[in-house]
Amino acid sequence: MKHILVIGANGQLGQSLRHIADQFPDFSMRFMGRSECDLQDPIQMAQVFKKHTIDICINAAAYTAVDQAEKEPDLAYAINARGTEDLAKLCAAHQVTLAHISTDYVFDGKAILPYNEQAPTAPIGVYGKSKWQGEQAVKEHLAQYYIIRTSWLYGPFGHNFLTTMLRLADQNKALTITTEQTGVPTSTIDLARAILGIIAHGSTPYGLYHFSNEGPTTWYGFAQEIFTQSGQIETAQLASTEYYPTFAERPKYSVLDNEKFKTTLEIPVRHWREALVEVMTLL
């Protein structure tokens, strides 16, 4: 029986991990939100590690507000960099394996082919830089870790692009969606299965992995498919634009190469459109 601590339990990934937990009966999973295990409170985290038996910690907690991070960088770094470092040190002290979730935003978006794990990083905003620093802290303080980079997360829980599109369409809001960025929407349900699959495999080599669903698209293409599957494509007031101003600069191309994950785990990765069908049934 593996004892797994999930922090960030109330976020969209944390809730997705809880949703599929019963599919992994060999895991004893404990879920903690920020009030119970806060990345900004190293004393509280230390008490959690002292009190509970933990074999593996899944860090699903993060500061993810990309635009807001430019306005409050201290908070973004406190959570994504220093908080992750404190967590990594605790895992090292207690001989706990850390599964840490990172992002495609560690890249600058200037590539024309999918990024593999050896691709040089060059984050362009506070969010990406803070997550990159978190990665470095994990590598510095731990030998037993999995860093899992993912992209464009959405799911049936919490606030995300999917739930926002459906809400605005129900309100008859006109939507202008950018075609400027290319990436891959990733279901939090599929990411949760990937994380627990890495752990369940039993002999997955430690290190860095990329995981997203398959199939590059744009945010406009993602919105089109959402409304197609919801039956609203004829009524949704959807328009595209090549340029949509945002406070924070974003990578224009951030497609991740899943080959290492697929080869190592021997687990197929499905297309994002197929994953979307499942998520829509859970709303």
Steps between C-alpha positions, in 0.01 A plus 500: 500500500646835393410800715450804277453860611335732249539871572298753305205266545235765427641604163382353172778240490466415867128440459566286192746287698235454767244409232707208368662392829279192533645369172827446690405281799865436589543867589404658830444861396474799732380830351585837653403849389680823576348533847655166598828508308603841366809534281555842660510351852807277543424443870152369420641278222764362737229409749307314230808298403575423865145389579418282199656203324583621149672303225420735213389864493317634195536877479188616319516841669619804305447865423354479148355846425728586207399865457464573872848360561645801318328726754589299810826321418600465866200276565559293185862437598406435863270216397653359180870538586566537874201291604604223264855519632379465860288202395795337319719539809232336716466212255876451507511504880218244527608286202177579315475488121364823354280515191506868405278648229654761271406676180562562131555866595863421585557533122510822296276370221747561217525134398330347196514138621368351827719558805660188648654475845846601371379823337656814652267697724451877471187619683373842396271601787485494878280191509734297278812628677360418843406148389844453344663598829279243673629234263860594577433480873359149468804387300739663746361352819361163395612188318161325519272723297273515199454840336205480264453789260157540349304753294168681467325322786122478512259263666162451668607668825582861579541790259666445165463577130233234444274608785548867409406444135184310593399760758547793261316320220205441734502874568491571124831682520690565177837323517815600313764232547864515397665289232839644597603222739546133412499232767313193620199506735553242774228339707567509872344153517758367253781681681385352830505152345848568360636608840356201682608277211860613545477411869317170443754388240736432787826535309459829314841668486512824696531824308317734265201399288272682258133408495214656307227364284582463129424737213610865468231766468434864584274642769253579221514140378442380855199729537356376170517140617348585838196652332481222244487239775256705709268549202543879510718551194212652301392738773826594670620846399854385427759695302874462457780753520868470418587737782343521844677729749578356842686654791758220504680381189431133426693242297365497146589132459511266799426151371661234720656178371351203689731235356701438819183450703344266244816295455584474869153430633365317195176689552319641195419871500172598340409798283366803684168479312442149636596611850259794472209260440560340840540831681175633349311202646628592847379861498 
